[in-house]
Amino acid sequence: MKIIRKEDTFTREWSGGTTTQLAICPPEADYADRDYVWRLSTAVVRDEESTFTPLPDYHRLLTLREGCLELRHDDGAWYTLPVGQIASFDGGGKTVSRGRVTDFNLMLRKGKAEGSLAVRSFEKAGTDIPFGEVFPGEDASGTDQLQGLFVSKGEIILQKKENEEIQLSAGDLILCTADDSERPEVLRVAEAGLLIGIRIVCDDAEG
């Protein structure tokens, strides 16, 4: 199990705002070199209209943390992406967006990785939820499946065996395999908010 705290991530400027890399596989990969199998990131879009960087070798999953976004792929029809929904599209196409938002991204190298996201909103503090219920594709299993939980808003407490607890706040990420002995058993909502569950399956899910 790996915990990535918000303060341990690196944020850089891009033409339309800022982007923060949360995790990348393999760990030594460089986003600029386009040599990664998958990448998790969050970005702030400041421009009213933006054109996505072409990533022809990757499939992209995008969801929002704040705001409302309009998207268009390859000069097709515009559609609206509100918080709670997920856009899935080819990174090699021409994608244009309208709206100032904070988003969450999963990039998957074609032919080497596949995955999914699930957005869960929790409005009542004190609620206990089995850890596995926040992940998409829970029917899959094995060491090749990486599961992640990103706290988009609010605060949660992960309860492990022998009453050990881990507190996660907005911007924190946890990654573990489906059969990880360190995997928490219960998630407790300490402060109402928004969680993003992540599932990635590839040849090398560690990282």
Secondary structure as a PSIPRED ss2 file (coil, helix, strand):
# PSIPRED VFORMAT (PSIPRED V4.0)

   1 M C   1.000  0.000  0.000
   2 K E   0.000  0.000  1.000
   3 I E   0.000  0.000  1.000
   4 I E   0.000  0.000  1.000
   5 R C   1.000  0.000  0.000
   6 K H   0.000  1.000  0.000
   7 E H   0.000  1.000  0.000
   8 D H   0.000  1.000  0.000
   9 T C   1.000  0.000  0.000
  10 F E   0.000  0.000  1.000
  11 T E   0.000  0.000  1.000
  12 R E   0.000  0.000  1.000
  13 E E   0.000  0.000  1.000
  14 W E   0.000  0.000  1.000
  15 S C   1.000  0.000  0.000
  16 G C   1.000  0.000  0.000
  17 G E   0.000  0.000  1.000
  18 T E   0.000  0.000  1.000
  19 T E   0.000  0.000  1.000
  20 T E   0.000  0.000  1.000
  21 Q E   0.000  0.000  1.000
  22 L E   0.000  0.000  1.000
  23 A E   0.000  0.000  1.000
  24 I E   0.000  0.000  1.000
  25 C E   0.000  0.000  1.000
  26 P C   1.000  0.000  0.000
  27 P C   1.000  0.000  0.000
  28 E C   1.000  0.000  0.000
  29 A C   1.000  0.000  0.000
  30 D C   1.000  0.000  0.000
  31 Y H   0.000  1.000  0.000
  32 A H   0.000  1.000  0.000
  33 D H   0.000  1.000  0.000
  34 R C   1.000  0.000  0.000
  35 D C   1.000  0.000  0.000
  36 Y C   1.000  0.000  0.000
  37 V C   1.000  0.000  0.000
  38 W E   0.000  0.000  1.000
  39 R E   0.000  0.000  1.000
  40 L E   0.000  0.000  1.000
  41 S E   0.000  0.000  1.000
  42 T E   0.000  0.000  1.000
  43 A E   0.000  0.000  1.000
  44 V E   0.000  0.000  1.000
  45 V E   0.000  0.000  1.000
  46 R C   1.000  0.000  0.000
  47 D C   1.000  0.000  0.000
  48 E C   1.000  0.000  0.000
  49 E E   0.000  0.000  1.000
  50 S E   0.000  0.000  1.000
  51 T E   0.000  0.000  1.000
  52 F C   1.000  0.000  0.000
  53 T C   1.000  0.000  0.000
  54 P C   1.000  0.000  0.000
  55 L C   1.000  0.000  0.000
  56 P C   1.000  0.000  0.000
  57 D C   1.000  0.000  0.000
  58 Y E   0.000  0.000  1.000
  59 H E   0.000  0.000  1.000
  60 R E   0.000  0.000  1.000
  61 L E   0.000  0.000  1.000
  62 L E   0.000  0.000  1.000
  63 T E   0.000  0.000  1.000
  64 L E   0.000  0.000  1.000
  65 R E   0.000  0.000  1.000
  66 E E   0.000  0.000  1.000
  67 G C   1.000  0.000  0.000
  68 C E   0.000  0.000  1.000
  69 L E   0.000  0.000  1.000
  70 E E   0.000  0.000  1.000
  71 L E   0.000  0.000  1.000
  72 R E   0.000  0.000  1.000
  73 H E   0.000  0.000  1.000
  74 D C   1.000  0.000  0.000
  75 D C   1.000  0.000  0.000
  76 G C   1.000  0.000  0.000
  77 A C   1.000  0.000  0.000
  78 W C   1.000  0.000  0.000
  79 Y E   0.000  0.000  1.000
  80 T E   0.000  0.000  1.000
  81 L E   0.000  0.000  1.000
  82 P E   0.000  0.000  1.000
  83 V C   1.000  0.000  0.000
  84 G C   1.000  0.000  0.000
  85 Q C   1.000  0.000  0.000
  86 I E   0.000  0.000  1.000
  87 A E   0.000  0.000  1.000
  88 S E   0.000  0.000  1.000
  89 F E   0.000  0.000  1.000
  90 D E   0.000  0.000  1.000
  91 G C   1.000  0.000  0.000
  92 G C   1.000  0.000  0.000
  93 G C   1.000  0.000  0.000
  94 K C   1.000  0.000  0.000
  95 T E   0.000  0.000  1.000
  96 V E   0.000  0.000  1.000
  97 S E   0.000  0.000  1.000
  98 R E   0.000  0.000  1.000
  99 G C   1.000  0.000  0.000
 100 R C   1.000  0.000  0.000
 101 V E   0.000  0.000  1.000
 102 T E   0.000  0.000  1.000
 103 D E   0.000  0.000  1.000
 104 F E   0.000  0.000  1.000
 105 N E   0.000  0.000  1.000
 106 L E   0.000  0.000  1.000
 107 M E   0.000  0.000  1.000
 108 L E   0.000  0.000  1.000
 109 R E   0.000  0.000  1.000
 110 K C   1.000  0.000  0.000
 111 G C   1.000  0.000  0.000
 112 K C   1.000  0.000  0.000
 113 A E   0.000  0.000  1.000
 114 E E   0.000  0.000  1.000
 115 G E   0.000  0.000  1.000
 116 S E   0.000  0.000  1.000
 117 L E   0.000  0.000  1.000
 118 A E   0.000  0.000  1.000
 119 V E   0.000  0.000  1.000
 120 R E   0.000  0.000  1.000
 121 S E   0.000  0.000  1.000
 122 F E   0.000  0.000  1.000
 123 E C   1.000  0.000  0.000
 124 K C   1.000  0.000  0.000
 125 A C   1.000  0.000  0.000
 126 G C   1.000  0.000  0.000
 127 T C   1.000  0.000  0.000
 128 D E   0.000  0.000  1.000
 129 I E   0.000  0.000  1.000
 130 P E   0.000  0.000  1.000
 131 F H   0.000  1.000  0.000
 132 G H   0.000  1.000  0.000
 133 E H   0.000  1.000  0.000
 134 V H   0.000  1.000  0.000
 135 F C   1.000  0.000  0.000
 136 P C   1.000  0.000  0.000
 137 G C   1.000  0.000  0.000
 138 E C   1.000  0.000  0.000
 139 D C   1.000  0.000  0.000
 140 A C   1.000  0.000  0.000
 141 S C   1.000  0.000  0.000
 142 G C   1.000  0.000  0.000
 143 T C   1.000  0.000  0.000
 144 D C   1.000  0.000  0.000
 145 Q E   0.000  0.000  1.000
 146 L E   0.000  0.000  1.000
 147 Q E   0.000  0.000  1.000
 148 G E   0.000  0.000  1.000
 149 L E   0.000  0.000  1.000
 150 F E   0.000  0.000  1.000
 151 V E   0.000  0.000  1.000
 152 S E   0.000  0.000  1.000
 153 K E   0.000  0.000  1.000
 154 G E   0.000  0.000  1.000
 155 E E   0.000  0.000  1.000
 156 I E   0.000  0.000  1.000
 157 I E   0.000  0.000  1.000
 158 L E   0.000  0.000  1.000
 159 Q E   0.000  0.000  1.000
 160 K C   1.000  0.000  0.000
 161 K H   0.000  1.000  0.000
 162 E H   0.000  1.000  0.000
 163 N H   0.000  1.000  0.000
 164 E C   1.000  0.000  0.000
 165 E E   0.000  0.000  1.000
 166 I E   0.000  0.000  1.000
 167 Q E   0.000  0.000  1.000
 168 L E   0.000  0.000  1.000
 169 S E   0.000  0.000  1.000
 170 A C   1.000  0.000  0.000
 171 G C   1.000  0.000  0.000
 172 D C   1.000  0.000  0.000
 173 L E   0.000  0.000  1.000
 174 I E   0.000  0.000  1.000
 175 L E   0.000  0.000  1.000
 176 C E   0.000  0.000  1.000
 177 T E   0.000  0.000  1.000
 178 A C   1.000  0.000  0.000
 179 D C   1.000  0.000  0.000
 180 D C   1.000  0.000  0.000
 181 S C   1.000  0.000  0.000
 182 E C   1.000  0.000  0.000
 183 R C   1.000  0.000  0.000
 184 P C   1.000  0.000  0.000
 185 E C   1.000  0.000  0.000
 186 V E   0.000  0.000  1.000
 187 L E   0.000  0.000  1.000
 188 R E   0.000  0.000  1.000
 189 V E   0.000  0.000  1.000
 190 A E   0.000  0.000  1.000
 191 E E   0.000  0.000  1.000
 192 A E   0.000  0.000  1.000
 193 G E   0.000  0.000  1.000
 194 L E   0.000  0.000  1.000
 195 L E   0.000  0.000  1.000
 196 I E   0.000  0.000  1.000
 197 G E   0.000  0.000  1.000
 198 I E   0.000  0.000  1.000
 199 R E   0.000  0.000  1.000
 200 I E   0.000  0.000  1.000
 201 V E   0.000  0.000  1.000
 202 C E   0.000  0.000  1.000
 203 D C   1.000  0.000  0.000
 204 D C   1.000  0.000  0.000
 205 A C   1.000  0.000  0.000
 206 E C   1.000  0.000  0.000
 207 G C   1.000  0.000  0.000
